[in-house]
Amino acid sequence: MSLGIVLKSDAIFIADSHYPHYGDDLVSILRAIIEDKFHTPQLFLMGDIFDLLFGYNEYIKSFSQNAINIINELSKKIEIYYIEGNHDFCLKDIFPHVKVFSRIEQPIKATIEDKEFFLSHGDKYETTLSYNIYSYLMRNRVALTLLKPFEKRIIDKELKKLNQKNICTDFKMVGEHIAKIIKFYPPNSHIIEGHFHVGKKCDNYTSLPSLVCQKQVGILKDKEIEFLDISKILD
């Protein structure tokens, strides 16, 4: 578990925008913040911001270079924290001025005054052994280097599959899944995760809305996470 971050009021939490296959809302929000049309002192990118992006590979970056450039531009203006997801990882070299947290470093402890939160993408706990092995290999520089001769074919195939995937489904078992995840955290923890694309609060657990599916982000108000329609940012 990583050491803490001091949270600030009006911090924004964006999860699961799956850029670039699902529209330009991510870029529009980033631009609104850069141009001072919407104020926030901190931006938390809570994983799966990109549909597929990882380090040690120039080809994959070419599909998302616009958003990469804007995040790097904004990171010189405000604090940005990137909690890597299962679609975007090994990002520290891509975002040199962003504080990036890998899967192994999650959850991240964050505090505002006397209140503690734990931040994670959402795919670390209640997973299978095969998923954990796959996650480790996909984040391993040696493994990614060995795949380099086949990277274009593999990436093109994966991107085509992702582009056709319906990511906004009804996760009917989310309540039961959350109950299992909470057991991995200290008692009475305030937990913030993405990954499930639902936008749901369950006791002290906040499952952030997907930017794609719910058209919402999280915002910190009075030491609580609220859901904010992106129209409030872009209007």
N, C-alpha and C positions, 0 to 999 in steps of 0.2 A: 504494500500500500504506500503510495507516495505521500510526502509531507504536504502540509496544507497551503491553501490559497485563501487570501482575504477577499471575500465577496463584497461587491459594491451594489448599492441600490440601482435599479434599472439595468442591471446586467441582462444581456439577451442570451438565450439558449436556442440554438438551431440544431435540429436533428433530422437525419434521413431525408435530405433533399435530392439525393441520387442524381446529381448533375453529371452530364448534360442531357440525359435522355428524357427528363421530365420537366422541361421548361426552364425559364430564366429567372424565376422568382429569387433564387439565391443571389444572383448577380445584381438584381434590382435592389434587394435589401442592402447588400454591401455598398452599392453606390449611394443609396440614401444616407447611410451612415457617414461615408467619406465626404459627402457634400453637405453635411450638417442639416439635412432635412429631417433626420431622426437622431436623437442623442442617446448614446449609451457609453459608459466608461469601460465596459468589458464585453467581450464576445466569446461565448463558449460554443465551439463547433463540436457537437456530441456524437460524431461518427456517422459513417455512410453519407457524408456530405457529397462525395463523388460516387458515381455508380461503379467505377473501377479506377483506382489510382494507387500506385505504390512506387516506392523508391527504387533506385538502381536500374531504371528503365526509362529511356528517353522517348520511346515510341508511345507509351501509354500516356505520357504527359501531353502529347500533341492534341489529344481530344478535349482537354480541359484547360488549356493554357490561359484562356481569358479569365476564368475564375481564379486560377492560381495567381495570376498577376495582380488581380484586385485584392485578394487576401494579403499578399505580400505588401501591397501599397498601404492597405488599411492597418497592417500590423506595425507600421511606423508611427501611427497616430493614436491607437488605443491598444489596450491589453487584449491579446487573443490567446485563447487556450484551445488546443485541439485534442480531443479525446478520440483516439483512433477507433475505427469500427471494423467490421468484417469485410467491407468493400474498399477501405482506404487505410493503408498502413505503411510503415517504413517511410514516414513523411518528414523526418527532421531535416534532411538536406533540401527538401523541396520548399520548406517554409522556415528559413533561417531565423526570422525574428518572432516566430510563434512558439509558445511553449507547448510542445507536443508530448502526449502521454501514450505510450504503447499499451497494448492489452495486458502485458505482464505487470505494468506499473499501476494499473487500475485496481481498485477504485482510488480516487483522489479525494483527500479530505479537504473541505472548504468551510470557512467559518464567516459569519457576519455577526458581530458583537458576541453574544453568548450562545448562538445557535450553530450547530454543526450539520454539515451536509456531506454526503459521500456521492461522488460523481463517477459514472461509468457508462460505457456505450450500452451495455445490456446483454452482451453475448459471452460473458466470462463464466457465469454460474448457471447451473442446471443445464449443462451441455453434455454431450456424449464423449467418450474417450476418442472415438474416430474423429470427431470434430476438433478436439483439442490437438490431436496429432497433425491434422490437416492445417490448422491455424498456425502451429509452430513452423511447419515446413514452408508455408507460404510467406512467412516473415523472416525466413532464414536467407541471408545474403548468398551463401554458397549454393543453396537450392535454386534461387532465382538466377544466379549466374549460369548454372548448368543448363537451365531452360532457355538461355538467351538465343541459341541458334533457331529455336522454334517459336520465339516470342510473338512474332507478327501473326503467324497462323493461329496460335493459341488465343491471343488477345482479340483478334478479329472475331473468332468464333464465340468467345465469351461475351463480348460486347453485343453481338447480334442476339444472343440468347437473352441477355439482360434487357435489351431494348424491347423485347416481345413479352417480358414478364409482367404480370399484374401484381403490383406490390401493395395495392390498397385492398386487402382482404379483411374479412371480419374474423379477428382472433378470438374465438368464443371461449377459449380456455385461459385467457390472459389472467384472470383473477386467481386461478389455481397456480399458475406459473409464478406470479408475483409472490404469492404466499410462500412458495419454496425458495425463491431468491432471497427474500428478507432474512431467512435463517442464516445466511452467510455473513450478515452484517451485525455489528454490535446492537444490543437491545435498544429499542426506541430510536434507532437511527433515522435521520431524514435522508432519503435516497432519491437521486435523480438519475434516470437512465432514458435512453432512446430505444432504438432497435425494433420495437414491436408495432410501430405505426398506428397507435391507438389514441393517444391523448387521454390519459386516465389517471385519476388520483385515487389511491387506496390507502387509507390511514396515512402513514408517514412516507409512503412510496409515491413518487411521481413518474409515470411513464409519459415522456414528452410526446407531443403530437409530431407527426411527420410533416415536414414542410410541403411535401407532395400531396399527401392524402387529406390532411385536415386544414391545410393552408393556414397554419398557426405556428407561432414560436412560443417559447417560454420567456417570461420576464420576471425579475425579482422585485417584488413590491412588499414593503413592510415585513421583510424576512420570510416571505412566502412566494412560492412559484405560482404565477398566474399564466393562463393561456391567452395570447394576444393574436387576433386575426391580423394577417399581414396587410390587409387593406388599411389598417391604422398606421402602418409604417409607410406605405407606398402612396397614399392619397396626398 
